[in-house]
C-alpha cells in the first residue's frame, strides 16, 4: 500500500510505488527526501519561499528554499517543458517560467504552494528567444529582450489567466540578449545584457500597468551580461554577470526603483558568475546558481555589504529562472 497525494491530503490508495507524477504517486525515495526536509506528510508550502528551475542543461526540474532561513534546495516538482536560459517571475500564488533554449516560445505556470505539482502550459510568447528578462507585479508579467535571434521586443501576460503574450513595447537601447528584469508593484526595470559583443550598462524602466517602450533610468556600475536582479519594492539590486569575453564578475550594485539615476556599489557575491537567478522577500535577497555553480548567496537588501553563503542547489545551474511568493513586485 502506498500513499497518494490528492490535493493537500495524503490517503491510502492501492497503487504501486512509483516516482512522482502528475497523478500524485510518490516513491519511497521521494517520501524520504521530503520527510528529511520536514515536509512529509505533504502539506502546502507557507511563508516566504523561493522557487528555482534546475537549468544546468535542458531540464524541467524545480526546487525551493525558504528565504528567511538558510539551507540547501529541495525538490519541488517538474515543469511540462524542458529548457535552459529561461526567465522566471510570478504572483504570490502562481509561478511563471518563460522558457528559453529547448522550448523558446513557451510560457508555463505552476502553483507555488503545492509541492510535487506539475507545470501547465500558459501560452506562447510573441518572439522565440532565450536569455530574456522577466519581471512582474501581482497582476502582469512582462518579458524583454533575448538572444539566438536578438530582439528588443517586450511582451506581457495577465498572470491569473492563460493565453498567448501580447506586445508591450521595445527596449529603447536595441536588440539586447542576457538582459535581467525586476520590479516594484508599479515600475519594472530591465538592465544589462549585450548587443552582439557590446556589453551593456543600461537600466531602462517601464510602468507595468501600461504599455510602451522603456525609458532610460541610469547605468549599472559595470556593463555586464546576465546579472541577477531582485527588488523588495523600494530597492533594486543587481548581482554578478559577465563582462567582455564572458568573464564573470562578483559585483553587486543597487538603485532606488522609484527614482532614476546610476547604480551604487553594494558589495560582492561570494562566487563570481553570470546567469544567477535573483529573488527576495521584503528584507532578504537571494542570488541562486549561475554559470556554472550550485551556490546560493543572500544579502540584506536594506543595507550594503558582501553576500553571505546561504546553501546549495541540488545541482549546478547554468542560468536560473527564479521567483518567490514574496518578491517586491507584490508588496
C-alpha positions in Angstrom: 0.0 0.0 0.0 1.4 3.4 -1.0 0.4 6.9 -0.3 -1.3 9.0 -3.0 -1.3 12.8 -2.9 -4.8 14.2 -3.5 -4.9 18.0 -3.3 -3.2 18.6 0.0 -4.2 15.3 1.6 -2.3 12.0 1.9 -4.6 9.0 1.6 -4.1 5.2 1.4 -4.6 4.0 -2.2 -3.9 0.6 -3.8 -1.3 1.8 -6.2 2.2 0.5 -7.0 5.1 2.6 -5.7 6.4 5.0 -8.4 8.2 8.2 -8.9 6.2 11.3 -8.6 3.9 12.2 -11.5 1.0 14.5 -12.3 -1.3 11.8 -10.9 0.5 12.2 -7.5 2.2 8.9 -6.9 5.3 9.1 -4.7 8.3 6.7 -4.4 9.9 5.8 -1.1 12.9 7.8 -2.0 10.9 10.9 -2.6 9.0 10.5 0.6 12.3 10.2 2.5 13.6 13.4 0.8 10.5 15.4 1.9 10.5 13.8 5.4 14.1 14.8 5.9 13.1 18.4 5.0 10.2 18.3 7.5 7.7 18.4 4.7 6.1 14.8 4.9 3.2 14.2 5.1 3.0 16.6 2.2 1.4 20.0 3.1 1.1 23.3 1.3 4.2 25.5 1.5 3.8 28.6 3.5 5.9 31.6 4.4 8.4 33.3 2.0 9.5 30.7 -0.5 11.9 31.0 -3.5 11.5 28.7 -6.5 14.3 27.9 -8.8 14.4 26.0 -12.1 17.2 23.5 -12.3 18.9 24.5 -15.5 22.5 23.1 -15.8 21.3 21.6 -19.1 17.8 21.4 -20.7 15.6 20.3 -17.8 12.1 20.6 -16.4 13.0 20.2 -12.7 12.2 22.8 -10.0 13.4 23.2 -6.4 12.7 25.6 -3.5 14.2 27.1 -0.4 12.7 29.2 2.5 14.1 32.7 2.1 14.1 33.7 5.8 16.3 30.7 6.8 19.4 29.2 5.2 19.9 25.7 3.7 20.1 23.7 0.6 17.5 23.4 -2.2 14.8 20.7 -2.0 13.0 19.1 -4.9 9.7 20.9 -5.7 8.3 19.2 -8.8 8.5 19.2 -12.6 7.5 21.6 -15.4 5.8 20.4 -18.5 8.6 21.7 -20.8 12.3 21.4 -20.5 14.7 24.4 -21.2 17.6 26.4 -20.1 18.4 30.1 -20.3 14.8 30.7 -19.2 13.3 33.5 -17.0 11.0 33.4 -14.0 8.5 35.7 -12.3 5.0 35.4 -10.8 2.4 36.4 -8.3 2.0 35.3 -4.7 0.2 32.2 -5.8 1.3 31.4 -9.3 4.8 31.0 -10.7 5.6 31.8 -14.4 8.5 30.4 -16.4 9.3 31.9 -19.8 11.2 29.1 -21.4 14.5 29.5 -23.2 16.6 27.1 -25.2 14.7 23.9 -25.9 11.2 25.5 -26.0 11.9 29.1 -26.8 8.4 30.4 -27.3 6.7 28.5 -24.4 5.3 30.1 -21.3 4.3 27.9 -18.4 2.7 28.3 -15.0 2.7 26.3 -11.7 1.0 26.7 -8.3 3.5 27.9 -5.8 2.2 26.2 -2.7 1.8 22.7 -3.9 4.9 20.5 -3.5 5.1 17.9 -6.3 2.7 19.7 -8.5 3.4 19.8 -12.2 3.5 22.8 -14.5 0.9 23.5 -17.2 1.0 25.3 -20.5 0.1 29.0 -20.3 0.6 30.1 -23.9 3.3 31.3 -26.4 5.4 34.4 -26.4 5.4 36.8 -29.4 9.1 36.0 -30.1 11.1 32.8 -29.9 14.3 33.6 -27.9 16.4 32.6 -24.9 18.3 34.7 -22.3 15.5 37.1 -21.9 14.5 39.1 -18.8 11.3 38.7 -16.8 9.5 40.9 -14.2 6.1 41.0 -12.6 3.7 42.6 -10.1 0.7 40.8 -8.7 -1.3 41.1 -12.0 1.0 41.3 -15.0 4.3 39.7 -16.1 6.5 41.3 -18.7 9.3 39.7 -20.7 12.0 41.6 -22.5 14.9 41.1 -25.0 16.6 37.8 -25.7 19.3 36.1 -27.8 19.5 33.5 -30.6 17.5 35.9 -32.7 18.4 39.1 -30.9 15.3 41.2 -30.2 14.2 44.4 -28.4 10.7 43.1 -28.0 8.8 43.2 -24.7 5.6 41.3 -24.4 3.2 40.6 -21.4 0.6 38.3 -20.0 -2.0 38.6 -17.3 -0.8 36.1 -14.7 -4.1 34.8 -13.4 -5.3 33.8 -16.8 -3.8 31.8 -19.7 -3.2 32.6 -23.3 -0.6 34.0 -25.6 1.5 37.0 -24.8 0.7 40.5 -26.2 3.2 43.1 -27.4 4.1 45.6 -24.7 6.8 47.8 -26.5 10.5 47.8 -27.2 13.7 48.0 -25.2 15.0 51.5 -26.1 18.7 50.5 -26.4 18.2 47.9 -29.1 18.3 44.1 -29.5 19.6 43.1 -26.1 20.3 39.5 -25.0 21.0 38.5 -21.4 19.0 41.3 -20.0 17.7 41.0 -16.4 14.3 42.0 -15.1 12.9 43.0 -11.7 10.0 45.2 -10.4 8.2 47.1 -7.7 4.3 46.9 -7.8 4.3 49.8 -10.3 7.6 50.0 -12.1 9.7 47.4 -13.9 13.5 47.5 -14.7 15.4 45.8 -17.4 19.1 46.0 -17.0 22.4 44.9 -18.5 22.8 42.4 -21.4 24.7 42.6 -24.6 24.2 43.7 -28.2 26.3 41.3 -30.2 29.6 41.6 -28.2 29.0 45.1 -26.8 28.1 44.7 -23.1 25.5 47.0 -21.7 25.3 49.1 -18.5 21.9 50.4 -19.4 18.9 50.3 -17.0 15.6 51.0 -18.6 12.2 51.3 -16.9 8.5 50.7 -17.7 5.2 51.4 -15.9 3.9 47.8 -15.7 0.2 48.6 -15.9 0.6 50.5 -19.2 2.4 49.6 -22.4 5.2 51.3 -24.3 8.9 51.4 -24.8 11.4 51.5 -21.9 12.7 54.9 -20.7 16.3 55.5 -19.6 16.7 55.1 -15.9 20.5 55.2 -15.5 23.6 52.9 -15.7 24.9 49.9 -13.8 28.4 50.4 -12.2 29.7 47.6 -14.5 28.4 46.9 -18.1 27.5 43.2 -18.0 25.6 40.2 -19.4 23.1 38.2 -17.3 23.2 39.9 -14.0 20.9 38.5 -11.4 18.3 41.1 -10.2 15.8 41.4 -7.4 13.7 44.2 -5.8 12.0 44.5 -2.4 9.6 47.2 -3.7 12.0 50.0 -2.7 15.5 49.0 -3.7 16.5 47.0 -6.8 19.8 45.1 -6.5 21.9 43.5 -9.3 24.4 40.7 -8.6 27.1 39.1 -10.7 27.2 39.0 -14.5 29.8 38.7 -17.2 31.9 41.4 -19.0 33.6 41.1 -22.4 34.6 37.6 -23.3 32.1 36.2 -20.7 34.5 37.0 -17.9 32.4 36.6 -14.7 32.3 39.4 -12.1 31.3 39.4 -8.5 29.8 43.0 -8.5 26.6 43.8 -6.6 25.1 47.3 -7.2 21.7 48.9 -6.4 19.3 51.7 -7.3 16.2 53.2 -5.6 13.5 52.0 -8.0 11.0 54.9 -7.6 13.6 57.4 -8.7 16.1 57.4 -11.6 19.9 57.6 -11.6 23.0 55.5 -11.8 23.6 52.4 -9.6 25.7 52.5 -6.5 28.1 49.8 -5.3 26.6 47.4 -2.8 29.3 44.7 -2.3 30.2 41.4 -3.8 28.6 37.9 -4.3 30.6 35.0 -2.8 31.2 33.4 -6.2 31.7 35.4 -9.4 29.3 34.1 -12.0 26.7 35.2 -14.6 23.1 33.9 -15.0 22.3 33.8 -11.3 18.6 33.9 -10.5 17.7 36.8 -8.2 14.6 36.8 -5.9 13.7 38.0 -2.5 11.2 38.8 0.2 10.9 42.3 1.9 14.2 42.1 3.7 16.4 39.4 2.2 17.6 38.8 -1.4 18.9 35.6 -2.9 21.2 35.0 -5.8 20.8 31.4 -6.9 23.2 29.4 -9.0 24.5 30.8 -12.2 27.1 29.7 -14.8 28.1 27.3 -13.6 27.6 26.8 -9.8 25.1 25.5 -7.3 25.8 28.3 -4.7 23.0 30.3 -3.2 24.1 33.7 -1.7 22.0 36.1 0.4 22.1 39.8 1.2 20.1 42.1 3.5 18.5 44.4 0.9 18.2 47.5 3.1 21.9 47.6 3.9 25.1 47.2 1.9 27.9 44.7 2.1 29.1 41.4 0.7 26.8 38.5 0.2 26.8 35.5 2.6 26.6 31.8 1.8 23.0 30.5 2.1 23.4 26.9 0.9 23.5 24.9 -2.3 21.1 24.0 -5.1 20.8 20.3 -5.8 22.9 20.6 -8.9 25.0 23.2 -10.7 22.9 25.7 -12.6 23.8 27.5 -15.9 21.1 30.1 -15.9 18.5 30.1 -13.1 14.8 31.0 -13.6 13.5 32.2 -10.2 10.5 33.7 -8.5 9.2 33.9 -4.9 5.9 34.2 -3.1 7.0 37.5 -1.5 9.1 39.4 -4.0 9.0 43.2 -4.2 6.5 43.4 -7.1 3.9 42.0 -4.8 4.2 44.4 -1.8 
